[in-house]
Amino acid sequence: MKRNFVLGLTLLTLLAVVNTGCNTSDPNEAGAGSGKTRHFLNVSYDPTRELYAEYNTLFVDHWRQKTGEIIECEKSNGGSRAQARAVQSGMEADVVTLALAMDIDEIAKSKGGRPGLLPSDWQKRLPNNSCPYNSTIVFLVRKGNPKGIHDWDDLTKEGVKIVTPNPKTSGGACWNYLAAWGFALNRELKDVGGLAALADPDKSEQVAKAQKAAYDFTKSVFKNALAQGMPGGARDATDAFVKHGNGDVFLAWENEAILSQQAKADEGFEIVVPSISIKAEPPVAVVDANVLRHNTSDIAEEYVNYLYDPAVQEVIAKHHFRPSNPDVAAKYEQKYPPLTVFSVDEIFGGWTQAQREHFNSDANFDKMLVELNQ
């Protein structure tokens, strides 16, 4: 089983590399003042397709007005984890805008004796830990909510068909997994101070029991997801639920849920906001090693910085992500009401620890899959 799974991941990575939509000209030949058009690639994750389609057009015009230079911005979308592996394997990303900090951390690591493609402290370069926008995980259900899905507990009911992408290839799925785990922890610890008990050494025994309960709960959620088959990326999962009619509930990025509602208004999809969820913070970064080769450092730096401009933050809100700029965010309070959320740092000790304990080979998620397939 493990060998077939690894083979599947390898094929996904190769497909991601092929499906970049890049111009075939050699980026190493282009440069400012060379007389040749410089090409620039943003490797991103599935739910940002519409956002970066508009942003790239906006940025090309911004760069032309600022410098007089005409450039071409291209993008690649896929499951965040698969995209990170593709960049590690040679996809010529100038910038990555992925779903998880740990995916960019992987790109920063040395591999096969080669140095990482960007510094390990990349997240300190931009405001908000290099996260120009954020989101959360909600439930998308069919008209009338026939299965009565109101909170995370309902996802473990017998016969509830859950659609979620695979945490091995999708960053969004990792957020889904951690959100379910955090809900269970919060519930199990409610009598000893809730999530604050995680930082209290005197509550270690209760925390250990709660962690075991959270493992069992999350495994129950993914049991109902595994029965559907887990797509490779968030957009594939959206298509499975929205276009192909699979499943009773879709664990979705907030922006994907809103897009689905709008695109299929006749279907009457409903968004269910759970009692507690996770603050999803997708980061952005310049891939230093690549931009130095491509002579696109100036474009890349401006590309990620311009995402924080108030006008661009308005575009981000338009595409259903929550802006990081507080003034812009305040204008959209009705569209994005406050939610009870927790962070990866608060519950899991940061992404490095979350990766090690939950998503590495033979970590918690792999153990769940083995147990569910016995």
C-alpha positions as CSV (number, residue, x, y, z in Angstrom):
1,M,0.0,0.0,0.0
2,K,2.8,2.5,0.9
3,R,4.6,1.9,-2.3
4,N,1.5,2.6,-4.4
5,F,0.9,5.8,-2.3
6,V,4.4,7.1,-2.9
7,L,4.1,6.3,-6.6
8,G,0.8,8.3,-6.7
9,L,2.5,11.3,-5.1
10,T,5.4,11.1,-7.6
11,L,2.9,11.2,-10.5
12,L,1.1,14.1,-8.9
13,T,4.4,16.0,-8.6
14,L,5.3,15.3,-12.2
15,L,1.9,16.5,-13.3
16,A,2.3,19.7,-11.3
17,V,5.6,20.3,-13.0
18,V,4.1,19.8,-16.5
19,N,1.0,21.8,-15.8
20,T,2.6,25.2,-15.2
21,G,1.3,27.0,-18.3
22,C,4.7,28.7,-18.6
23,N,6.1,30.4,-21.7
24,T,8.7,28.2,-23.4
25,S,11.3,30.9,-23.6
26,D,14.3,30.4,-21.3
27,P,14.0,32.8,-18.3
28,N,17.8,32.8,-17.9
29,E,18.1,34.7,-21.2
30,A,15.8,37.5,-20.2
31,G,16.7,40.5,-18.0
32,A,16.1,44.1,-17.3
33,G,17.6,46.1,-20.2
34,S,18.1,42.9,-22.3
35,G,15.4,43.9,-24.8
36,K,13.7,40.6,-24.1
37,T,10.4,40.3,-22.2
38,R,11.0,38.9,-18.7
39,H,8.8,36.1,-17.6
40,F,7.8,35.5,-14.0
41,L,6.1,32.5,-12.4
42,N,4.0,32.3,-9.3
43,V,3.5,28.8,-8.0
44,S,0.4,28.7,-5.9
45,Y,-2.3,26.4,-4.5
46,D,-5.7,25.5,-5.8
47,P,-8.1,28.1,-4.3
48,T,-6.1,31.1,-5.5
49,R,-6.7,30.6,-9.2
50,E,-9.1,33.5,-9.6
51,L,-7.3,35.8,-7.2
52,Y,-3.9,35.5,-9.0
53,A,-5.5,35.6,-12.4
54,E,-6.7,39.1,-11.6
55,Y,-3.7,40.1,-9.5
56,N,-1.2,39.2,-12.2
57,T,-3.0,41.5,-14.7
58,L,-3.0,44.2,-12.1
59,F,0.6,43.7,-11.2
60,V,1.8,43.8,-14.8
61,D,0.2,47.2,-15.2
62,H,1.6,48.4,-11.9
63,W,5.1,47.3,-12.9
64,R,4.8,49.0,-16.3
65,Q,3.7,52.2,-14.7
66,K,6.4,52.1,-12.1
67,T,9.4,51.0,-14.3
68,G,8.2,51.3,-18.0
69,E,9.0,47.6,-18.4
70,I,6.5,45.2,-19.9
71,I,6.7,41.7,-18.2
72,E,4.7,38.5,-18.4
73,C,3.3,37.0,-15.2
74,E,2.3,33.4,-15.2
75,K,0.9,31.1,-12.5
76,S,0.6,27.5,-11.7
77,N,-2.0,26.0,-9.4
78,G,-2.3,22.7,-7.7
79,G,-2.4,21.0,-4.3
80,S,-0.1,23.0,-2.1
81,R,2.0,20.1,-0.9
82,A,2.4,18.8,-4.4
83,Q,3.3,22.2,-5.6
84,A,6.1,22.5,-3.0
85,R,7.5,19.2,-4.0
86,A,7.5,20.3,-7.7
87,V,9.4,23.5,-6.8
88,Q,11.9,21.4,-4.9
89,S,12.2,19.1,-7.9
90,G,12.9,21.9,-10.4
91,M,9.7,23.9,-11.2
92,E,11.1,27.4,-11.9
93,A,9.0,29.4,-9.4
94,D,10.1,33.0,-8.8
95,V,7.5,33.3,-6.1
96,V,5.5,30.7,-4.1
97,T,2.1,31.6,-2.6
98,L,1.2,28.3,-0.9
99,A,-1.4,27.2,1.7
100,L,1.0,26.3,4.5
101,A,4.2,27.8,6.0
102,M,5.5,24.2,6.3
103,D,5.3,23.8,2.5
104,I,7.6,26.8,2.0
105,D,9.8,25.5,4.8
106,E,10.3,22.3,2.8
107,I,11.5,24.4,-0.2
108,A,13.9,26.2,2.2
109,K,15.5,22.9,3.3
110,S,18.6,21.4,1.7
111,K,17.8,18.3,-0.3
112,G,20.1,15.7,-1.8
113,G,23.1,17.7,-0.9
114,R,21.7,20.9,-2.6
115,P,21.1,24.0,-0.5
116,G,17.5,25.2,0.1
117,L,16.0,27.6,-2.4
118,L,15.4,30.4,0.1
119,P,16.5,31.2,3.7
120,S,15.0,29.4,6.6
121,D,13.8,32.7,8.1
122,W,11.9,33.7,5.0
123,Q,8.7,34.3,7.0
124,K,10.3,37.3,8.8
125,R,10.6,39.3,5.5
126,L,7.0,40.5,5.3
127,P,4.3,41.7,7.7
128,N,2.1,39.2,9.4
129,N,4.6,36.4,9.0
130,S,4.5,36.9,5.3
131,C,0.7,36.3,5.2
132,P,-1.0,39.1,3.3
133,Y,-4.5,37.5,3.8
134,N,-6.1,34.7,5.8
135,S,-9.1,32.4,5.7
136,T,-10.7,29.7,7.8
137,I,-12.4,26.3,7.3
138,V,-16.2,26.0,7.0
139,F,-18.6,23.4,5.8
140,L,-20.5,23.5,2.5
141,V,-23.7,21.5,2.5
142,R,-26.5,20.9,0.1
143,K,-29.8,22.8,0.0
144,G,-31.7,22.3,3.2
145,N,-28.8,20.7,4.9
146,P,-30.4,17.2,4.7
147,K,-27.8,15.5,6.9
148,G,-28.1,18.1,9.7
149,I,-24.5,19.2,9.7
150,H,-24.0,21.9,12.3
151,D,-20.7,21.3,13.9
152,W,-17.6,19.1,13.8
153,D,-19.4,16.3,15.8
154,D,-21.9,15.8,13.0
155,L,-19.1,14.8,10.7
156,T,-18.5,11.6,12.6
157,K,-22.1,10.3,12.2
158,E,-22.5,7.0,10.5
159,G,-23.1,7.4,6.7
160,V,-22.1,11.1,6.5
161,K,-20.1,11.4,3.3
162,I,-17.3,13.9,3.6
163,V,-15.4,15.5,0.8
164,T,-11.9,16.8,1.6
165,P,-8.7,16.7,-0.3
166,N,-5.8,14.6,0.8
167,P,-3.4,16.1,3.5
168,K,-0.5,14.4,1.7
169,T,-0.9,16.6,-1.3
170,S,-3.2,19.5,-0.3
171,G,-2.4,22.3,2.2
172,G,-6.1,22.9,2.6
173,A,-6.6,19.4,3.7
174,C,-4.0,19.9,6.4
175,W,-6.0,22.9,7.7
176,N,-9.1,20.6,7.7
177,Y,-7.3,18.0,9.7
178,L,-5.9,20.4,12.2
179,A,-9.2,22.2,12.6
180,A,-11.0,18.9,13.5
181,W,-8.2,18.1,15.9
182,G,-8.4,21.5,17.6
183,F,-12.2,21.2,17.9
184,A,-11.8,17.9,19.8
185,L,-9.1,19.3,22.0
186,N,-11.2,22.3,23.0
187,R,-14.2,20.1,23.8
188,E,-12.2,17.6,25.8
189,L,-10.5,20.4,27.8
190,K,-13.5,22.5,28.5
191,D,-13.7,21.6,32.2
192,V,-10.0,22.5,32.8
193,G,-9.8,25.8,31.1
194,G,-10.2,24.9,27.5
195,L,-7.3,25.3,25.1
196,A,-5.4,27.4,27.6
197,A,-4.7,24.1,29.5
198,L,-2.3,23.2,26.7
199,A,0.2,25.6,28.2
200,D,-0.3,24.6,31.8
201,P,2.2,22.0,33.1
202,D,-0.2,21.1,35.9
203,K,-2.8,19.9,33.4
204,S,-0.5,17.6,31.5
205,E,-2.4,14.4,32.4
206,Q,-5.7,15.9,31.2
207,V,-4.0,17.2,28.1
208,A,-2.6,13.8,27.3
209,K,-6.1,12.2,27.5
210,A,-7.5,15.0,25.4
211,Q,-4.8,14.5,22.7
212,K,-5.8,10.8,22.6
213,A,-9.4,11.7,22.2
214,A,-8.5,14.2,19.5
215,Y,-6.7,11.5,17.6
216,D,-9.7,9.2,17.7
217,F,-12.1,12.0,16.8
218,T,-10.0,13.1,13.8
219,K,-9.7,9.5,12.6
220,S,-13.5,9.2,12.7
221,V,-13.8,12.3,10.5
222,F,-11.3,11.0,8.0
223,K,-13.0,7.6,8.0
224,N,-16.0,9.2,6.5
225,A,-13.8,11.1,4.1
226,L,-11.7,8.1,3.1
227,A,-14.9,6.4,2.0
228,Q,-15.3,9.1,-0.7
229,G,-11.7,9.0,-1.9
230,M,-9.7,12.1,-1.2
231,P,-8.8,14.3,-4.2
232,G,-5.3,15.7,-4.6
233,G,-6.1,19.4,-4.3
234,A,-8.8,21.7,-2.9
235,R,-10.2,22.6,-6.4
236,D,-10.5,19.0,-7.3
237,A,-12.4,18.5,-4.1
238,T,-14.7,21.4,-4.9
239,D,-15.4,20.0,-8.3
240,A,-16.2,16.6,-6.8
241,F,-18.7,18.1,-4.4
242,V,-20.2,20.9,-6.5
243,K,-20.0,19.7,-10.1
244,H,-20.2,15.9,-9.7
245,G,-22.5,15.7,-6.8
246,N,-20.3,13.6,-4.5
247,G,-20.7,13.7,-0.8
248,D,-23.0,15.3,1.8
249,V,-20.5,17.9,3.2
250,F,-17.4,19.6,1.8
251,L,-14.7,20.8,4.2
252,A,-13.8,24.0,2.4
253,W,-11.7,27.1,2.5
254,E,-14.1,29.9,3.2
255,N,-13.4,31.5,-0.2
256,E,-14.1,28.2,-2.0
257,A,-17.4,27.8,-0.2
258,I,-18.4,31.4,-1.2
259,L,-17.3,30.8,-4.8
260,S,-19.3,27.6,-5.0
261,Q,-22.4,29.3,-3.6
262,Q,-22.1,32.1,-6.2
263,A,-21.3,29.9,-9.1
264,K,-24.1,27.4,-8.4
265,A,-26.7,29.7,-7.0
266,D,-29.4,27.5,-8.4
267,E,-28.2,24.5,-6.4
268,G,-28.8,26.4,-3.1
269,F,-25.6,25.4,-1.3
270,E,-25.4,26.5,2.3
271,I,-22.4,27.5,4.3
272,V,-22.2,26.2,7.9
273,V,-19.8,28.0,10.2
274,P,-18.7,25.6,13.0
275,S,-18.5,26.6,16.6
276,I,-14.7,26.8,16.4
277,S,-12.3,26.6,13.5
278,I,-8.7,27.4,12.6
279,K,-7.2,30.6,11.4
280,A,-5.7,29.6,8.1
281,E,-2.8,31.8,7.1
282,P,-1.4,31.1,3.6
283,P,2.1,32.7,3.2
284,V,4.0,34.1,0.3
285,A,7.7,34.1,-0.4
286,V,10.4,34.9,-3.0
287,V,12.4,31.9,-4.2
288,D,15.8,33.4,-3.9
289,A,17.8,30.8,-5.8
290,N,15.5,31.0,-8.8
291,V,15.1,34.7,-9.1
292,L,18.9,35.1,-8.9
293,R,19.2,32.8,-11.9
294,H,16.3,34.4,-13.7
295,N,17.4,38.0,-12.9
296,T,13.9,38.6,-11.6
297,S,14.7,39.6,-8.0
298,D,13.3,43.1,-8.5
299,I,10.0,41.8,-9.9
300,A,9.6,39.2,-7.2
301,E,10.2,41.5,-4.3
302,E,7.7,44.0,-5.7
303,Y,5.2,41.2,-6.4
304,V,5.0,40.0,-2.8
305,N,5.2,43.5,-1.3
306,Y,2.4,44.9,-3.5
307,L,0.0,42.3,-2.1
308,Y,-0.1,44.4,1.0
309,D,-1.1,47.6,-0.8
310,P,-4.6,48.7,0.2
311,A,-5.9,48.6,-3.4
312,V,-4.7,45.0,-3.7
313,Q,-6.2,44.2,-0.3
314,E,-9.5,45.2,-1.8
315,V,-9.0,42.7,-4.6
316,I,-8.1,40.1,-2.1
317,A,-11.4,40.7,-0.3
318,K,-13.3,40.6,-3.6
319,H,-12.0,37.1,-4.0
320,H,-13.3,36.0,-0.6
321,F,-10.1,36.0,1.4
322,R,-9.8,38.0,4.6
323,P,-7.5,41.0,4.1
324,S,-4.6,41.5,6.6
325,N,-4.9,45.3,6.4
326,P,-7.2,46.2,9.3
327,D,-8.7,49.2,7.6
328,V,-9.7,47.2,4.6
329,A,-10.8,44.3,6.8
330,A,-13.1,46.6,8.7
331,K,-15.0,47.5,5.5
332,Y,-15.9,43.8,5.1
333,E,-17.0,43.0,8.6
334,Q,-20.5,42.0,7.4
335,K,-19.1,39.7,4.7
336,Y,-16.5,38.2,7.0
337,P,-17.9,38.2,10.5
338,P,-15.7,37.5,13.5
339,L,-15.2,33.8,14.2
340,T,-13.9,31.8,17.1
341,V,-10.6,30.5,15.8
342,F,-7.4,29.1,17.1
343,S,-3.9,29.2,15.5
344,V,-1.4,26.6,14.6
345,D,1.0,28.1,17.1
346,E,-1.5,28.0,19.9
347,I,-2.6,24.4,19.5
348,F,0.2,22.6,17.7
349,G,3.4,24.6,18.7
350,G,3.9,25.9,15.1
351,W,4.2,24.2,11.7
352,T,7.5,22.4,12.4
353,Q,6.0,20.5,15.2
354,A,2.7,20.0,13.4
355,Q,4.5,18.5,10.5
356,R,6.6,16.2,12.7
357,E,3.7,15.0,14.8
358,H,0.9,14.8,12.2
359,F,2.1,14.8,8.6
360,N,5.5,13.2,8.3
361,S,5.8,9.6,7.2
362,D,4.5,7.4,10.0
363,A,3.2,10.4,12.0
364,N,-0.4,10.6,13.2
365,F,-2.2,10.9,9.8
366,D,-0.3,7.9,8.4
367,K,-1.1,5.9,11.5
368,M,-4.8,6.8,11.0
369,L,-4.7,5.6,7.4
370,V,-3.1,2.3,8.4
371,E,-5.7,1.7,11.1
372,L,-8.6,2.6,8.8
373,N,-7.3,0.2,6.1
374,Q,-6.9,-2.8,8.4
